[in-house]
Amino acid sequence: MPSYRRVLVLGGARSGKSRTALQLAEQTSSQRIYVATAQAFDDEMRERIALHRLERDHSWQTVDAPLELSRAIEAHTASDKAVLVDCLTLWLSNVVLAERDPSHEGDRLIGALREAQGPLILVSNEVGQGIVPSTPLGRSFRDEQGRLNQRIAEACDAVVFVAAGCPILLKPAPALDLKLA
């Protein structure tokens, strides 16, 4: 078991953050759970989900948790299995579209994260470095995502930022081994 329990992997769209998170999980345990938050509402999203599944071999168990992420974390982080959540941005989007309170749901998520016993890797988009959204909903979502990322980062032992496929350790954890080829 690694000396860290919780790692947040941040990055922009197509930055390599999911690949980095997969590599970290594969270095952590031979038994792995992939908690997927995406919902396939259209053909393009179905294709994205299919491509993500192809990145994982048979050693991965997939759990779908588009809304009940805290429950999925509580149910699957009581062992040495590495649990990877991909991604918090889609989860938060699902929460907002379901008209749930993002702050309350974030509290539940932080509680589950703090109680996790096994290794947990969370993937999220860094949305505050791009173009300012043109709609009030877009700006509100960007702000909610930024606040959630800050709360998750504070609760994690390590934070890794990925840009152009290059992982950068923002918040170190003792003995976090970034052997990323």
C-alpha positions as CSV (number, residue, x, y, z in Angstrom):
1,M,0.0,0.0,0.0
2,P,1.4,3.4,-0.9
3,S,2.1,6.0,1.8
4,Y,-0.6,8.3,0.4
5,R,-4.3,7.6,0.3
6,R,-5.9,10.4,-1.7
7,V,-4.6,12.0,-4.9
8,L,-6.3,14.7,-7.0
9,V,-5.2,14.8,-10.7
10,L,-6.1,18.1,-12.4
11,G,-5.8,19.3,-16.0
12,G,-7.5,20.8,-18.9
13,A,-9.4,18.9,-21.7
14,R,-7.2,16.3,-23.4
15,S,-4.3,17.2,-21.1
16,G,-3.5,13.5,-20.2
17,K,-5.0,13.6,-16.7
18,S,-7.0,10.4,-17.1
19,R,-3.9,8.5,-18.4
20,T,-1.8,9.9,-15.5
21,A,-4.5,8.8,-13.0
22,L,-4.7,5.3,-14.6
23,Q,-0.9,4.9,-14.4
24,L,-1.0,6.0,-10.7
25,A,-3.7,3.5,-9.9
26,E,-1.9,0.7,-11.8
27,Q,1.3,1.4,-9.8
28,T,-0.7,1.3,-6.5
29,S,-2.6,-2.0,-6.7
30,S,-3.2,-5.0,-8.9
31,Q,-6.9,-4.7,-8.0
32,R,-8.6,-1.5,-9.3
33,I,-12.0,0.0,-9.4
34,Y,-12.9,2.7,-12.0
35,V,-15.8,4.9,-10.8
36,A,-17.3,6.5,-13.9
37,T,-19.4,9.6,-13.6
38,A,-20.2,10.1,-17.3
39,Q,-23.7,9.6,-18.7
40,A,-24.1,8.7,-22.4
41,F,-26.8,11.1,-23.5
42,D,-25.6,11.2,-27.1
43,D,-23.5,9.4,-29.7
44,E,-20.4,11.5,-29.1
45,M,-20.4,10.8,-25.4
46,R,-21.0,7.1,-26.0
47,E,-17.9,7.1,-28.2
48,R,-15.9,8.9,-25.5
49,I,-16.9,6.4,-22.9
50,A,-16.1,3.5,-25.2
51,L,-12.6,4.9,-25.8
52,H,-12.0,5.3,-22.1
53,R,-13.0,1.7,-21.5
54,L,-10.5,0.6,-24.1
55,E,-7.7,2.3,-22.0
56,R,-8.4,-0.1,-19.1
57,D,-7.5,-3.8,-19.1
58,H,-9.5,-6.7,-17.5
59,S,-8.0,-5.9,-14.1
60,W,-10.4,-3.0,-13.7
61,Q,-13.9,-3.2,-12.3
62,T,-16.2,-0.4,-13.4
63,V,-18.8,1.2,-11.2
64,D,-21.2,3.8,-12.6
65,A,-21.9,6.7,-10.3
66,P,-23.2,9.7,-12.2
67,L,-24.8,11.2,-9.1
68,E,-24.2,9.1,-6.0
69,L,-20.5,9.5,-6.0
70,S,-20.1,9.7,-2.2
71,R,-21.9,6.4,-1.9
72,A,-19.7,4.7,-4.5
73,I,-16.6,5.9,-2.7
74,E,-17.9,4.8,0.7
75,A,-18.8,1.3,-0.8
76,H,-15.5,0.7,-2.5
77,T,-12.6,2.3,-0.5
78,A,-12.5,0.0,2.5
79,S,-9.8,-2.2,1.0
80,D,-6.4,-2.0,-0.6
81,K,-8.0,-1.8,-4.1
82,A,-7.1,1.4,-5.9
83,V,-10.2,3.4,-6.6
84,L,-10.1,5.9,-9.5
85,V,-12.9,8.5,-9.9
86,D,-13.2,9.9,-13.4
87,C,-14.3,12.7,-13.3
88,L,-15.4,15.2,-10.8
89,T,-16.3,17.7,-13.5
90,L,-18.9,15.4,-15.1
91,W,-20.2,14.5,-11.7
92,L,-20.7,18.2,-10.7
93,S,-22.4,18.8,-14.1
94,N,-24.7,15.9,-13.3
95,V,-25.4,17.4,-9.9
96,V,-26.2,20.9,-11.3
97,L,-28.4,19.5,-14.1
98,A,-30.3,17.3,-11.5
99,E,-30.9,20.6,-9.6
100,R,-29.2,19.3,-6.5
101,D,-27.3,21.7,-4.2
102,P,-23.6,21.6,-5.3
103,S,-22.4,22.7,-1.9
104,H,-24.3,20.0,0.0
105,E,-23.2,17.3,-2.5
106,G,-19.6,18.6,-2.2
107,D,-19.9,18.2,1.6
108,R,-21.0,14.6,1.2
109,L,-18.2,14.0,-1.2
110,I,-15.6,15.5,1.1
111,G,-16.9,13.4,4.0
112,A,-16.6,10.2,1.9
113,L,-13.1,11.2,0.7
114,R,-11.9,11.8,4.3
115,E,-13.3,8.4,5.4
116,A,-11.8,6.4,2.5
117,Q,-9.5,3.7,3.8
118,G,-7.8,2.5,0.6
119,P,-6.0,4.5,-2.1
120,L,-8.3,6.9,-3.9
121,I,-7.4,8.9,-7.1
122,L,-9.8,11.6,-8.3
123,V,-9.7,13.3,-11.7
124,S,-11.0,16.8,-12.3
125,N,-10.8,19.5,-15.0
126,E,-9.1,22.8,-14.2
127,V,-11.7,25.0,-15.7
128,G,-10.6,28.4,-14.5
129,Q,-7.8,28.9,-17.0
130,G,-9.9,28.9,-20.2
131,I,-12.2,31.3,-21.8
132,V,-14.8,33.0,-19.6
133,P,-18.1,31.3,-20.3
134,S,-20.6,33.5,-22.1
135,T,-23.7,32.4,-20.1
136,P,-24.6,32.9,-16.4
137,L,-25.0,29.1,-16.0
138,G,-21.5,28.5,-17.5
139,R,-19.9,31.1,-15.2
140,S,-21.7,29.7,-12.2
141,F,-20.6,26.2,-13.1
142,R,-17.0,27.3,-13.6
143,D,-17.1,28.9,-10.1
144,E,-18.6,25.8,-8.5
145,Q,-16.0,23.6,-10.1
146,G,-13.2,25.9,-8.9
147,R,-14.5,25.8,-5.3
148,L,-14.9,22.0,-5.4
149,N,-11.4,21.5,-6.8
150,Q,-10.0,23.7,-3.9
151,R,-11.9,21.7,-1.3
152,I,-10.8,18.3,-2.8
153,A,-7.2,19.5,-3.1
154,E,-7.2,20.5,0.6
155,A,-8.5,17.0,1.6
156,C,-6.0,15.1,-0.6
157,D,-2.5,14.1,0.3
158,A,-1.2,15.0,-3.1
159,V,-2.3,17.1,-6.1
160,V,-0.9,16.5,-9.6
161,F,-1.5,19.0,-12.4
162,V,-1.2,17.6,-16.0
163,A,-0.4,19.8,-19.0
164,A,0.4,18.4,-22.4
165,G,0.8,15.0,-20.9
166,C,3.4,16.1,-18.4
167,P,2.5,15.6,-14.7
168,I,3.6,18.3,-12.3
169,L,3.3,17.7,-8.5
170,L,1.6,20.7,-6.9
171,K,1.1,19.3,-3.5
172,P,3.5,16.6,-2.5
173,A,2.8,13.5,-0.5
174,P,5.6,11.5,1.2
175,A,6.9,8.9,-1.3
176,L,4.4,9.7,-4.0
177,D,6.1,7.9,-6.9
178,L,5.4,9.5,-10.3
179,K,6.9,6.9,-12.5
180,L,5.1,8.0,-15.6
181,A,6.7,6.9,-18.8
